[in-house]
Amino acid sequence: MEFNLGLIKSENQFLLKSFNNESDDNGKILDLSELKNSNLQALFYDEEQLENEDLKAALLEDSKYFPIRSLKEINSDYDSFQSMPLEEVRSIFSKVHDNWLLQNNVTLLEELFKVINHLNGLWPNDRTTFFEELWFILKANLGAKSIRIIFNDIQIAKKENEKNKLIQVKIEGERVPNPTEGGELEAKIMSNYDKDFNSGFDIAEYSKEKGQLVITATIKKSPVVIMAEVYEMSRMQKAILGTLFTGLSENIQ
């Protein structure tokens, strides 16, 4: 599956390179402000060039979206990284991503009851915020390139002679969640997985080769479909997320 890596060139610019199973592009130089709009899976920097404290603080904030590592940690520099063979880059990315993913899962495990109670508090009156925050949790703990969550909601009637309507809402994105009302596709997806909503959490489909994952879940009897592009799916990830969804349905304290 394709992954995108960033390499800070200076305090004002960074190199963005995309890699797939067969090749990589030559990359493009972007203004550092574009980091906020880039779907990176990892970012590397040169410690000797990074002396700006404001920039360090900004990178620390971005570390919740993707791993950020020093080139010194991988025994490389800017020029060497640019010309590095694909297999070596893929190996480095896998190690960096796996370590970041492990840290995210350990953090969620340590704060699990706190997270469950917080989300359960949002459920009754702020359903969209509930799923936006769940989106961020899934993004970090699946290490996903992209996440789409589809769930049912009630559209309140605007006129006296109208009835409330059951609709699907989708929250999707690569870096941040974007909630919008679903259409025929989302209704069809929910219908397609109708028989899979018997348990609180289940891996309905997973292709390691394609990096495609579909999770079906039930939160307080309400069905949810989660579709993600992932680089791996471990037993630990499945166990932690399974416990999370159990808590969201059973109000674990």
Steps between C-alpha positions, in 0.01 A plus 500: 500500500621849422652713774614861507809620683609854577857621543564845643739686272522827695300707746275602209477197271460124497525224241192282444557159341247229418589130494308195376586132466711552189646849497514847646460841344768768490314694762404864514617788715219667693470789740511377859153646557370228265573238767154575638342393169722202421403140563836379630569163655833613650720809514879518539724790594867589546573593861775745400260695279216502749586768753182707477302444822166601341556243227583233756176577684300480175656163416417370845135588433513316167638186667142396587433460126814312394840396639773765492861381524849637473710390201772428755283218641512322164867582432419719201497860380297704252699408186535132591131466576405643160698234316426211735382174331128428523540184708710682757251786522214253541687321780567828682140613461370166631717518814417866571129450436484181711665673797266800477203268472609304808531821700151609394349168604678495836378855568141405416526193721625711792218754456229263381239548775549878491450502121191277523337719765575815300352359178196361682437850634489634143269232360153622613520862381799542270512202266714670233771601749491146641583353160756768416692415816458129434640565150819648650535205739463247218736696274775493762451144624460344157778719358266547207566700186129582482187424703130506414230448764137449398225509760125554530353824627159662523423798281247710690195604296494870415126526431194393700375250241842337460641209700845452641717311253770236550810600303860389468783734589857449386809639667806458285838649431872442486628746760188640667137374505243658271135420586239511222159348440523169322319404183401184314852354526509528879149353530608210277814440707300487824253262341779281362644442848163466671564137603837593655361721775439212742805577713635821650820486293607281209756502221264443208767519230877539495743477209861526617622524140269791409497655845121510503314457828127495578380495860137456600395610845194571710497790743200502731308290242589743220693347205830649384722417201866601502704483180873568513825481305751340738857375489440224754240356737643329807342287770570775754326766290196279461487420874529864613245631251267210582512598868442864408183417308380269778538788742313736270204264498504385861600822680807355669607716794 
